[in-house]
Amino acid sequence: MERIMRVESMSTKTKRSKHKEETRWIRSFGQKYRVGIFFCLILGGVSAVLVLGGSIAFRYIVEDLITGSVERVRMLALLICGVILMKLAITGLYGSLSAKLTISIRNDIWFQTFKQMLETDWEALREYRIGDLTDRLDRDVNAAASSISSWGPDFFTAAVRFMGTAAILFYYDISLAVLAVISVPLSVLISRNLMKGMHRHHKRLREAGAQVTAFHQEALQHVGLIQAFDMQEYFGWRLTEMQKKYRRVFLEYRHFSLSTTFFLSVVSLTATLACYGWSLYRMWNGGIGFGTFVLFLYLVRVLSESFGTLSEMASSTAEAAIAAGRLMEVSGLPQEARLDEEWTEFLAMRRKEGISLLFENVDFRYRSGEPVLECVSWEAHPGEWVGIAGGSGEGKTTLIRLMLGLVLPSDGVVELRHPQGLNCLVSAATRPFISYVPQENSLFPGTVADNLRLGLPDAEERELWRALEVACASEFVAELPHGLYTILGSQGITVSEGQAQRLAIARAVLRDAPICLLDEATSALDSDTERAVLSNLKQAFRGKTCIITSHRLHVLGRCDRVYRLEETLLEPTGTLLEEHAGVWEDLPYNMADLLETFA
């Protein structure tokens, strides 16, 4: 029993610590905008004071009309009109300033979270579904930003209204003030305890909602495959099951929320009725006048609204805390390693002289899985074309990820080496030295020129056309409706796979990096186009270190050296390619394909 109590105590401390971290995270973003938030506080406080002042003026109007003394009525009426106009002006100014603060804070959180995601360790980020990450960037960022911009001003305004109301009540009738104020600590205590349950239910609802959002996004991204495999009914069934779970969680959250609101409303209504009853009694026995009674009715309504605000703030605070926790979770993931950055800068100044790529006794395994590579050693030097062959699933993609610094070796060394002997470990910092053509479609929404300039942002138009000519893509780009400035759809759906691959090759040519990685870069091209592209690349990449992964023998035949990856080991091929390396370039492609089949 004692052990269980100790575990529960530790769990409670952990939760408290987490809540403090979430609160600290929210405040850290608010610090940058504290001036704007301060002005919102002032505007909210002034607005509350004006309302209370207007209520006092109205009390005197009622008293004067009852007693027949109308000398001050006109002046007080004008005063109330002025208060109303000032209140409207302040409300408009507050709304405008609050909107600007919210969008600025939202953009700040959005940018920082998105940037941290882009710089997160590749393996760590892949543990999350794309739809879940998108949901955090959307709903959670909005919830956190709204809380940062509004929570402080709303709380301060409610506090000014409450303290001002209490002061007025104390001035006119101490007994009524005590009755009104005594219910506040009880409401605060109840709200604090209920907020813990609200936090728990809201977290479950956000997680269930994020799963549905992720499912929608990922299904729509692969709608072509779903239709091709005739899996519409299966995915419809999966969505139904997820909706059932979301419905159950939503109803539990809604039931708790309604129960909480009902309970707080009962407390507020009880306090309000008690104040109304006591006000009537005080007026009946002559303790207060009718004007003061009217004032008390209004102030009691203000107190009731304050209790309602307290309930709303409890819900929004729980939502903001959940949002902050979800954003902190992804922001706290390990960042990409950037090794030997000081040497990288020096290497960048000597990149035109060529850079070698070396693997020395490299072992690698993903965080959960069997070894993918064991004791891998190989090298590629400037002016060489090095081929890597291997079946599907043997680890060619992992080799590419190691070269790009997306993952780091479990053991051994992957490094760049300058001809003068300078060594630099491969990491995120060495990617500027690499041009990369992936096997899959790598086009982004935007124009053809936008996609090409990802390789060289300040490239001139003539440089774009030159790169397109190398990739045998200039002809089809010229025939597009707007040439270089034709807009490509998501993932380049307005061009064929082969055309998308050639645009990716042109982008790599434009980048002009000392190391070129071609991962099945011509797999979608026809034989004639593939031959022309490879011949052009031989010229364009002269003096560069080129690594090609392919399963096609006639592509590997153009390489100076070829390694085969099989069962975690990378070894040089036999003599077949070496003996016939000079023949492959002129061999008819149908013959090469035939020999490849027999090989």
N, C-alpha and C positions, 0 to 999 in steps of 0.2 A: 504493500500500500504506500509506504514511504517512497519507494522507487518511482511509482506511478505519479505521485504528487511532484517529485523532483523533475520528472520528464515534462509534466504539464507546465511547471514553473519555467523551465528552460524554453519551452515552446512559446509561452507568453512573452518572455523577454525577447526572443527572436522576432516575434511579430511587432513588439514595440520598437525594437531597433529598426525594423524594416519601415515602419510608419515614419520614424524620424528621418530616415534616409530619403524617403519619398518627399517629405515636407521640405527637407534641405535642398533637394533637387529642384523643386518648384520655386523655392525662394531664390536659388542661384540664377534662374532666368529672369526673375522679377527685378533683381538688382540693377540690371542694365537699363530698365525702364522705370526706375524708381521716381524720377522727376514727373513723368506723365501720370504714374499711379498716384503720386502725391497731389497733383492738381485735381485728379478725379476725387480723391478724398475730400479736398477742400470744397469742390463743387457739390458733392453729396452732402457734406455737413452744412453748407450754406442753405441748400435746398431744404433740409430738415428744419433748420432754424426759421426759415421764412414761413414754412407751413405752420409751425407752432406759434410764431408771432401772429400770423393771420388768424389763427383760432382764438387767440386772446382778444384781438381787435373785434372779432365777431361777437365774442362774449359781451364786450362793452356796448356794442350796437344793440343787442337784445335787451340788456339792462336799461339802456337809455330809452328805448322804445316803450318798454313796460312802464317806466317812471314818467314818461312824457317829456323827458329832457332830450331834445333833438339837436342841440347845438353842435355836438360832436359827431352826429351820425354821418353827415355829409363828408367830413374829413376822414372818418374811419372807413367809410365806404370807398373813398378814393384810395386810401391806404391799402385796403384789401385788393382793389383792382390792380394797384401797382405791384403788390406781392404776387398776384396771380401771373401778371405779365413777366415779372422777374423769374418766377418759378418755371414758366414755359421756356424762357430764354436759356436758363441754366440747364433745364432738361435737354434741350436741343444741343447745347454745347457739350454737355456731359456725354450724350449719345454719340456725337461725332468723335470726340476725343477717345472714348472707350472703344469705338469701332477701329480707329487707327491703331490704338495700342494692341487690340486683339489680333489684328491682321499682321502687325509687325512682330509680335511675340510668336504667333503661329508660324510665320515664315522663318523666323530665327530657329525655333525648335525643329521645324521641318528640315531646314537646310543642314543643321548640325547632325541630326539623326541620320538623314540620308547620306551625308558625307561619311559619317562613321560606318554606316553599312557598307559603303563602297570600299572602305579601307579595312574592313574586317577580314580576319583570317578566313580563307576560302572554305576550309572544312567546317569551321564553326558556323558560318553563315548558312551552309547547305543543310544544316540540321533543322532549319525553319522552312516552312512552305512559303512560296512566293506570295500567295494570297494573304497569309497571316502577316507578313512584313508590310504589304500594301495597306492592310487594315490598320496597322499600328501607325503608319505614316498619315493616315486619313483621320479616322475617328479619335484615336488616342491623342494625336497632336492637337486636334480641335478642342477636345475636352480639357487638356492641360492648359492650353493658351487661354481659353475662356475663364478658367479658374484663376490664373495668374492676374489677368486684367481686371476681373470683377470682384474677386472674393474680398480683398482688402477694402475697396471703396464701399461695397455692399455692407460689410460688417461695421465699418466706421459710421456709415449713414444710419444703420439700425441702432448702433450704440448712442449716437447723438439724439436720435428720436426718443429712445428709451430714457436716457438721462434727462433730456429736456422735459419730457412728459412727467417723469417722476418729480422733477423740481417744481413744475407748475402745480402738480397735485399737492405736494407738501406745502406750497405757499397758500393754497386755498383751503385745503382740508387734509390734515395729517392722517386721520383715520383711513380715509380712502386711499391715500398714497401707500400706507402700510399694507392695506389689503391688495392693492395692485402689484406692489413690488414683491410681496412674499411668495408669489407663484413663480417668479423668475428662476430662482435656484433649482426648484423642482423640475421645471421644464428643461433647463440646461442639463441637469443630471440624467433625465430620461433620454434626451436627445443624444447625449454622449454614448449611453449604453446601446441605444437603438442603431447608432451609426456603425458600430462594430458589425452588427448583423447585416446592415445595408452594404457594407464593404464586402462581406463574404458573398452575398447573393449577387451583387453587381459584378464581381470578378468572375463568377461562374457564367453569368449571362454574356459578358464580353468574350470569354473564351469560346463559348458555344457559337456566338455570332461570327467570330473570326473564322471558325472552321467552315461555316456555311459560305462566307465570303470567299475564302480560299478555294473551296470546291467549285464555286461558280466561275471564278477567274480561270482556274486551271482547266476546267472542262471546256470553256469557250476558246482557250488557247489551242486546244487539241480537238476542236469540233470536227475537223476533217477526218481525223483518225477514228473518232467515235462513229461517224457516219460510215466510213469505209468498213469497219468491223461490225456494223449493224448492232451497235451497243446502246442505242438510244433508250431502250426500255430498262437496261441494267443501270445506266446512270440516272434515269428517272427514279428507279427504286432506291438507289443510294441517296439521292436528294431527299426522298420522302422520309427515309430513316433519320437523316440528319435534321430534317424539319421537326420530326417527332421529338427528338431530343431537345432541340431549341425551344419548342413549344412547352415542354415540361419545365425546363429551366426558367423560361420567361414567366410562366404562370406562377411558379414558386416565388420568383422575384416580385412579380406584380402583387401577389397575395401579401407578401411581407411589407411591400411599400404601402399598399392600401391600409394594412393593419397599423403600420407606423403612423401614417397620416391621420387615420381615424383616432388613434389614441391621443396624438398631440392635439388634434382638433377638439376632442372631448375636454382635455386639460384647459385649452384656450377658451372654449365655450363656458366651462365652469367658472373660470376666473372672470370672464366677461359678464356673465349673468350675476355673479356675486357683486361685481362693481356696479352694475346697473341697479341692482336691488338696493344696495347701500346708498347710492346716489339718490334714488327715489325717497328712501327713508330720511335722508338728511334734508332733502327739500321739503318733505312733508312736515317734519318737526321744526322747520324754520332755520336749520343750520346753514343752509346755502340758498341763494336766490335762483330764479329760473335761468338766468343767463349763465350762472356758474354750472347749473345742472346740464345745460346744453353743451357747455365746454367739456364737462366731464364725460358726456356721452361720446363726444368726438375723440377725446384722449384715450378713452377705453378702447375705441376702435383702432386707434394707432397702436396701442399695446397688443391688440389681437393680431394686427398685421405683422407686428414684430415677431410674434410667436410663429406665424406662418412663414416668415422669412427664415427664421431659425430652422424650421423643418426642411425648407428648400435648400438651405445652405448645407445641412447635414447630408442630403442626398447628393448635391453637386460636389461636396468635398470628398465623399466616398468615391464618386466617379472619377474625380481628378486624381485621387491617390492611386486608383487602379491604373489609370492611363499613365501616370508617372512611373509606376512600377514596371509596366510593360515596355515603356520606352527605355527605362534604365537597364532592363534586361538585355536588350539588343545593343544598347550603347556601351554596355560593359563587357561585350564579347572581346576576346583577344584580337588585337590589331595585327595587320600583316607585318612580318619581319622586314626591316630595311637594314641590311647588313652592309658593313664597309662603305658607308655613304661618303666618307672623306676620300676613299680611293676611287669611288665611282665618279666623283667630280673630276678627278685628275684623268681618269680613263676617257671621259667624255671629250677632253681636249685632244686626245690622240686617236679618236675612233676611226679616222680616215686611213690609218695605217693598218687596220685590220685587227680583229680580236678572235682568239680561239676559245672554244668551249670544251671543258674537260669534266668527265665523271671519274672519280677515283674511289673504288671499293664502296659503291653506294648501295645501301639497303633501304628499302622503303616498304611501309605498310600503313594503310589508313587506320584511323583510330579504332575502328572495330572491324577486324577482318584478318585474313591470312596474309603472309608476305606477298607483295607484288613483284618486288625486285630484290635480288640478292647478289651482293658482291659484283656490281656492274661497273666496269671500267671501259671507257672509250673516249675518243677525242675527235674533234673536227677543227680544222685550221683554215685561215684565209685562203681563198682560191679553190677550196675543195667542195665537192658535192658528196655528202655522206648520206647513204640511204639506210633506212631502218625498216625491216620487213617483220611480219609477224601476223598471226591470226587474230581474229576478234577476241577481245578479252585477255590478251596476253600481256598488256601493259604499255602499249604504244602511247595511249593518251596520257598515262601517268608520267611517262618520260617527257612528254611535251609540257605537262604541268610543272615538272621539276625544272625544266629549262626556263620556264616563264616565272619561276619563283612563286607560283600559286601554292605549292606545297614545298616543304623542306625535307631533305633526306632524314630518315631515322638514324642512319649512320653513314659515314663517308662524307665526301665533299663534292659539290657541284660548283665550278668556278669559271670565271672568265679570265683569260690570260692575254696580256699584251705581248707583242713580239720581243719587247725589251725585258720581259720577265715579271711585270707587275701582275699580281694575282688579286682577284676580287670575287668574293663569294656571291653566288647567284641568290637574289632575293627580289622583293618588290622594287628595290632601288635600281636594279639592272635592266628593267624592261625597256627603257629608252634605247637600248642597244639592239633591240630585236624587232624585226618585222615578222608578223605572224599571219598566216592564212589558215584559218580553221576549216575543218571538213564540212561542218554544218553551215547553214545560211547565217551570215553575220552582218546583214544589212539592217540599218535602223530607219525608222520613219523619218522622212525628210527628202531632200533632193539628191540626185546623183552626186552633185558637187559636194553637198554636205557630207555624204558618206565617204567620198574620196579624201576630203580635207581632215577626216579623223586621223589620217596618216601624217598630214602636214598642214596644220591649221591655216598658215599664211600662204599656201600655194597659189600661184597665179594660174589663170585659165589655160595658158599654153602648157604649163607643167602637167595639168590634169589630162589634157589631150595626149601628151607624150606618154604618160603612164598608161592611158587607155590603149594606145597603139601597141605597147609592149604586151599587154594582156589580151590583144586581139578583140578589144571591146569597143573601139572607137566607132566602128561601122554601125553597130546596133544602137549605140548611144546617140549617134547623129540622127538616126531615124525615129527616135522617141519624140513625142509631141513637142516638148520644150527642150530637147537636147540635154545638156548638163543640168538644167534646172527643172527637169521633170520630177515630180514628187513621187517617191516610192511609198507604197503602203507599209503596214506593219510587217516586219520580217521580209520586206522586199517582195510582196506577193504580186506586184505588177510586172515582175520579170521572171524568167525561168530559172531553174536551179543552176544551169550552166552559165547563164548570164550573171547571176548573182555571184557565182564563184569567180568569174573573170573580173568583176568589179572589186571583189576582195583582193585578188591578185594585184590589180592596178593600185589599190590602196597601199599594199605592201611595197610596191615599187616606188611609190611616191614618198614613203617614209624614209627610204634610203638608209636603213640601219646596217651596221656591219655584220649582223647575224640574221639569217632568214630561215624561218621555220615554215615548212610547207606540209601541212597535215592532210594527206589525201587531197591535195589542193586541186587536182585535175580529175577527180573521180566522176564529176558530172559532165565532163566534156566529151564530145565525139572524137574519134581517132585523129582526124585531120587537124582539128582545132587544138587538141592536146599537143600534137607534134609541133605546131607553130608556136604555141605558148611556151613550151619547154625550150625551144631553140632561142626564142627571144629572151627568156630569163637567163639562159646561159651567157648571153651578152650583157644584159642589164646588171646581173649579179656578179660580174667578173671581179675577182679580188675579194669577194665577200665569203663568209663562212655559211654554207647552205646545208641544211638538214632536211631530208625528205622522208616522210613516212608513207609507205604505199604497199599494196599487195600485188601491184601489177609489175610483172617482170620487165616489160619494155620501158617502164619508167625508172625502175631501179638500175637498168642497164646503162643509163646515162651517168650514173654516179661513179666517183673515183673509188669509193669503198662502200661495202654494204655489210650491215650487221643484221643478224636475225634474233628476234626476241621470242623465247619459248620457255615456258615453265620457270619463270622468274629470272632466267639467265639471258644475257646478251652476248652473243659470240659472233665472230666474223663468219661470213658465208664460205662455201667451198669455192672451187676455182672456176665454176661454170661462168659466172658473171665476169670474173677477172679476165678470163681468156677471150671472151667475146665482147668486152666492153666497147671496142671500137667499131663493132659491126652493128650494134643495135640501132644506132642513129639513122642508118640508111636502110635498115631492114623494113620491108612492107609491114604495115601494122597487122594485116590479117595473118601474116606468117608469124609475127611476134606473138599474137594471141594464141595461135596454134601451138607454138613451142611452150608458151606459158601453161597451156592446158596439160601438155605431157609432162612438164616439169613438176 
